[in-house]
């Protein structure tokens, strides 16, 4: 892997890292389960669990509400977490970090905000928008571009936005292996494209999209870019400002953090012009019986009680990953993916989805065992103590384009061992034998 750090993570350090995770180090199933489902939900280090627990036990208070010392202390921890996340992502300001329930929620915040901006222009009711929000308004004939490989979370919000506004939803078709290219995007983008939403890393194929190049193409036609970064932020050094993307979203529970917390990143001038999708307390400056005026970002988008302890836990997760080093994490996981792909491609009767070159994918591999349903494969693997994800992975259109209904996905993180990867490959081969689908080498 180009640019692999000299102080690469070796097996002894992996053992030390695993010791920091109660799931791996202290629970009864430790050693009996090969956990290869980090793409769905990662395990959490003790430092993350401790940070959230300590806040709840000793600092819990209503942030941004009141003037007591307790509120001030809680608010300080809450906003420190925002600053940690901003720094982790290369955001110039913590005001560009909006808390959400998860990545799905964050993507919906953008789509629903654009719907509000469109309604404000069409009805002439300025109260539905904010200063500058007319830049987001869509018209009939405008185009929203996505790819056929998107997670449902980065598909359905755009379907509904198109239906509400009269815009046309278009998509880049997936190729035979489930991937798409920069040239495909170049051909699909038109002067009518207003929004281009795509995944940084596919949760099915592991394909790594050339984000900076795609952003440059989108800017040529004046399109806003929205990045699903769920499968990249936990595994790669990611700098949203450097990539130039307009909006990006990811979830805490995939990057060693708590459930119930997600992040929306936005370029400052675009966040300032985006109307809020949800309204209520804390997001406002002045309310009358006729209308409301809203605070600037990020508070504008954070109506109601926020996931405070979860934010604190996510901040701790960024500190853990920063201490390990994201470049080192990426290099370690690349080695694991190389091993995973080699085991799959050397086994007859297995169909690898996505690029065969490990350098073109990140952290996961989905396979089809010819002649065996993925659910049967998953049950067999579970009996062998190999925990993976089976199904359509919330990407039905992609699976349909590939001529399948489901697949079996193994995903790694920095705590994954070579033995766990080998156990997956051996277990899949065992499933072939068990179901009579073994193919002679």
Secondary structure, 3 states (H helix, E strand, C coil): CCCCCCCCCCHHHHHHHHHCCHHHHCCCCCCCCEECECCCCCCCCHHHHHHHHHHHHHCCCCCCCCCCHHHHHHHHHHHHHHHHHHHHHCCCCHHHEEEECCHHHHHHHHHHHHHHHHHHHHHCCHHHCCCCHHHHCCCCCCEEEEECCCCHHHCHHHHHHHHHHCCEEEEECCCCCCCCCHHHHHHHCCCCEEEEEEECECCCCCEECCHHHHHHHHHHCCCEEEEECCCCCCCCCCCHHHHCCCEEEEEHHHCCCCCCCEEEEECHHHHHHCCCCCCCCCCEEEECCCCEEECCCCHHHCCCCCCHHHHHHHHHHHHHHHHHCHHHHHHHHHHHHHHHHHHHHCCCCEEEECCCCHHHECCEEEEEECCCCHHHHHHHHHHCCEECEEECCCCHHHHHHCCCCCEEEEECCCCCCHHHHHHHHHHHHHHHHHCCCCCCC
